[in-house]
Amino acid sequence: MHAQRLTLRRNSVVARRRECGHTSYRPLRNMQANKKEQRGVIRFLTAEGGREMYRRMKAVYGEYSLSRSTVVEWRKRFLDGRELLEDDVRPGQANRVITPEMIAEVHDLVLNNRRVTVDEIHRLLGISVGTTHTIMHQHLKFRKICAQWVPHQLTAEQRNNQMALSLSHLQRYHEEEYGFLSHIVTGDETWCHHFEPESKRQSKQWKHATSPSPKKSKAVQTSSGKVMMYFFYHKDPLLAEFLERVTTINAQRYPATLQNFKQAIKSKRPGTLSNGVILLHDNARPHTSNAVKTTLQQFR
């Protein structure tokens, strides 16, 4: 009897709410409807002449519902006779601007000036920055990178000489194979710090039980402690020469280094000079001076 009374009371309450125009909705969880679908609901409710449109949609779609102002705006559009649910096409929209002709114009601008910016392109062609990005990255597959640093640019003559020497070495390698590689000696110079770092044992010191522990920071050497080292390498190091401080390799100093290299290769690789040595070093001015060329000719 008690359960029947509760059921009758619940039914009477629902009936009175319906008579007063109140309708209850159960919100759907995870109801992620897109804008077009919700606009269709607004068009249906507008044709139906329903009231409290925003509250009814909020109860169904929850946090994914359109805002109140959007619902009111689209209700007004449908009352004025609108049928379409899609957004109006805006002037200058990407789908109308990105044409084969526009892509070709952007491509020509980039080829004429590789350092042209996106801002300059969109100003010259009268298109938006977003459209310019789309053409550059998605259609033309361009990407902007920094220039690679090199010590110096080679002249046309230097490039031709380098190509001729490379082809000559390649031909000799095909003819002699590994025997050709055994004639190659490389040389280069670099700056290095000239100091003796303190060892962990040398840093030990006495302290009391209550005294703080000693601390030592990383030693940072200044440029005044640098010296230049020149080395030659052939399978194993042949010569590592440290120059005096505040001195560097020049046309007067390099011939003396070559003479030291000649003595080192005679003692460590007997017979190598008589078989011929291919010295690979860069084309810095001290390496190409007349005094150095004369010294190298005496090696033969």
Contacts in CASP RR format, 6 or more apart in sequence:
PFRMAT RR
TARGET T0000
AUTHOR 0000-0000-0000
METHOD contacts of the structure
MODEL  1
MHAQRLTLRRNSVVARRRECGHTSYRPLRNMQANKKEQRGVIRFLTAEGG
REMYRRMKAVYGEYSLSRSTVVEWRKRFLDGRELLEDDVRPGQANRVITP
EMIAEVHDLVLNNRRVTVDEIHRLLGISVGTTHTIMHQHLKFRKICAQWV
PHQLTAEQRNNQMALSLSHLQRYHEEEYGFLSHIVTGDETWCHHFEPESK
RQSKQWKHATSPSPKKSKAVQTSSGKVMMYFFYHKDPLLAEFLERVTTIN
AQRYPATLQNFKQAIKSKRPGTLSNGVILLHDNARPHTSNAVKTTLQQFR
17 23 0 8 1.000
17 24 0 8 1.000
23 56 0 8 1.000
25 56 0 8 1.000
25 59 0 8 1.000
25 60 0 8 1.000
27 59 0 8 1.000
27 60 0 8 1.000
27 61 0 8 1.000
27 62 0 8 1.000
28 60 0 8 1.000
28 61 0 8 1.000
31 60 0 8 1.000
31 61 0 8 1.000
31 62 0 8 1.000
31 64 0 8 1.000
32 64 0 8 1.000
33 61 0 8 1.000
33 64 0 8 1.000
35 66 0 8 1.000
36 85 0 8 1.000
36 86 0 8 1.000
38 57 0 8 1.000
38 61 0 8 1.000
38 65 0 8 1.000
38 66 0 8 1.000
39 74 0 8 1.000
39 85 0 8 1.000
40 85 0 8 1.000
41 57 0 8 1.000
42 53 0 8 1.000
42 57 0 8 1.000
42 66 0 8 1.000
42 71 0 8 1.000
42 74 0 8 1.000
42 75 0 8 1.000
42 78 0 8 1.000
43 74 0 8 1.000
43 78 0 8 1.000
43 83 0 8 1.000
43 85 0 8 1.000
45 53 0 8 1.000
45 56 0 8 1.000
45 75 0 8 1.000
46 53 0 8 1.000
46 75 0 8 1.000
46 78 0 8 1.000
46 79 0 8 1.000
47 78 0 8 1.000
53 71 0 8 1.000
53 75 0 8 1.000
54 65 0 8 1.000
54 68 0 8 1.000
54 71 0 8 1.000
54 72 0 8 1.000
57 65 0 8 1.000
57 66 0 8 1.000
57 71 0 8 1.000
58 65 0 8 1.000
66 74 0 8 1.000
89 96 0 8 1.000
92 127 0 8 1.000
92 128 0 8 1.000
94 128 0 8 1.000
94 130 0 8 1.000
94 131 0 8 1.000
94 134 0 8 1.000
97 127 0 8 1.000
97 128 0 8 1.000
97 131 0 8 1.000
98 131 0 8 1.000
98 134 0 8 1.000
98 135 0 8 1.000
98 139 0 8 1.000
102 125 0 8 1.000
102 127 0 8 1.000
102 135 0 8 1.000
103 135 0 8 1.000
103 139 0 8 1.000
103 140 0 8 1.000
105 125 0 8 1.000
106 121 0 8 1.000
106 125 0 8 1.000
106 132 0 8 1.000
106 135 0 8 1.000
106 136 0 8 1.000
106 140 0 8 1.000
107 140 0 8 1.000
109 116 0 8 1.000
109 121 0 8 1.000
109 124 0 8 1.000
109 125 0 8 1.000
110 116 0 8 1.000
110 121 0 8 1.000
110 136 0 8 1.000
110 140 0 8 1.000
110 142 0 8 1.000
118 129 0 8 1.000
118 132 0 8 1.000
118 133 0 8 1.000
118 136 0 8 1.000
119 129 0 8 1.000
121 127 0 8 1.000
121 132 0 8 1.000
121 136 0 8 1.000
122 128 0 8 1.000
122 129 0 8 1.000
122 130 0 8 1.000
122 131 0 8 1.000
122 132 0 8 1.000
125 132 0 8 1.000
136 142 0 8 1.000
137 143 0 8 1.000
154 162 0 8 1.000
158 283 0 8 1.000
169 180 0 8 1.000
169 278 0 8 1.000
172 180 0 8 1.000
173 180 0 8 1.000
173 181 0 8 1.000
183 272 0 8 1.000
183 275 0 8 1.000
183 276 0 8 1.000
183 277 0 8 1.000
183 278 0 8 1.000
184 234 0 8 1.000
184 278 0 8 1.000
184 280 0 8 1.000
185 232 0 8 1.000
185 233 0 8 1.000
185 234 0 8 1.000
185 238 0 8 1.000
185 265 0 8 1.000
185 277 0 8 1.000
185 278 0 8 1.000
185 279 0 8 1.000
185 280 0 8 1.000
186 232 0 8 1.000
186 233 0 8 1.000
186 234 0 8 1.000
186 279 0 8 1.000
186 280 0 8 1.000
186 281 0 8 1.000
187 230 0 8 1.000
187 231 0 8 1.000
187 232 0 8 1.000
187 233 0 8 1.000
187 279 0 8 1.000
187 280 0 8 1.000
187 281 0 8 1.000
188 230 0 8 1.000
188 231 0 8 1.000
188 281 0 8 1.000
188 282 0 8 1.000
189 228 0 8 1.000
189 229 0 8 1.000
189 230 0 8 1.000
189 231 0 8 1.000
189 249 0 8 1.000
190 228 0 8 1.000
190 229 0 8 1.000
191 226 0 8 1.000
191 227 0 8 1.000
191 228 0 8 1.000
191 229 0 8 1.000
192 226 0 8 1.000
192 227 0 8 1.000
192 228 0 8 1.000
192 229 0 8 1.000
193 221 0 8 1.000
193 225 0 8 1.000
193 226 0 8 1.000
194 225 0 8 1.000
194 226 0 8 1.000
194 227 0 8 1.000
194 242 0 8 1.000
194 245 0 8 1.000
195 219 0 8 1.000
195 221 0 8 1.000
195 225 0 8 1.000
197 219 0 8 1.000
198 216 0 8 1.000
198 219 0 8 1.000
203 214 0 8 1.000
203 216 0 8 1.000
205 214 0 8 1.000
207 213 0 8 1.000
207 214 0 8 1.000
224 245 0 8 1.000
225 245 0 8 1.000
227 242 0 8 1.000
227 243 0 8 1.000
227 244 0 8 1.000
227 245 0 8 1.000
228 242 0 8 1.000
228 243 0 8 1.000
228 247 0 8 1.000
228 248 0 8 1.000
228 249 0 8 1.000
229 240 0 8 1.000
229 241 0 8 1.000
229 242 0 8 1.000
229 243 0 8 1.000
230 239 0 8 1.000
230 240 0 8 1.000
230 241 0 8 1.000
230 243 0 8 1.000
230 249 0 8 1.000
230 257 0 8 1.000
231 237 0 8 1.000
231 238 0 8 1.000
231 239 0 8 1.000
231 240 0 8 1.000
231 241 0 8 1.000
232 238 0 8 1.000
232 239 0 8 1.000
232 261 0 8 1.000
232 264 0 8 1.000
232 265 0 8 1.000
234 265 0 8 1.000
234 269 0 8 1.000
234 272 0 8 1.000
236 268 0 8 1.000
238 261 0 8 1.000
238 264 0 8 1.000
238 265 0 8 1.000
238 268 0 8 1.000
238 269 0 8 1.000
239 260 0 8 1.000
239 261 0 8 1.000
239 264 0 8 1.000
239 265 0 8 1.000
241 257 0 8 1.000
241 260 0 8 1.000
243 249 0 8 1.000
243 253 0 8 1.000
247 253 0 8 1.000
249 257 0 8 1.000
249 284 0 8 1.000
249 286 0 8 1.000
250 286 0 8 1.000
251 285 0 8 1.000
251 286 0 8 1.000
251 289 0 8 1.000
251 291 0 8 1.000
251 292 0 8 1.000
252 291 0 8 1.000
253 286 0 8 1.000
254 286 0 8 1.000
254 287 0 8 1.000
254 289 0 8 1.000
254 291 0 8 1.000
254 292 0 8 1.000
255 291 0 8 1.000
255 292 0 8 1.000
255 294 0 8 1.000
255 295 0 8 1.000
258 292 0 8 1.000
258 295 0 8 1.000
258 296 0 8 1.000
259 295 0 8 1.000
262 273 0 8 1.000
262 299 0 8 1.000
265 272 0 8 1.000
265 273 0 8 1.000
265 277 0 8 1.000
266 273 0 8 1.000
273 299 0 8 1.000
276 300 0 8 1.000
277 299 0 8 1.000
279 296 0 8 1.000
281 287 0 8 1.000
286 292 0 8 1.000
END
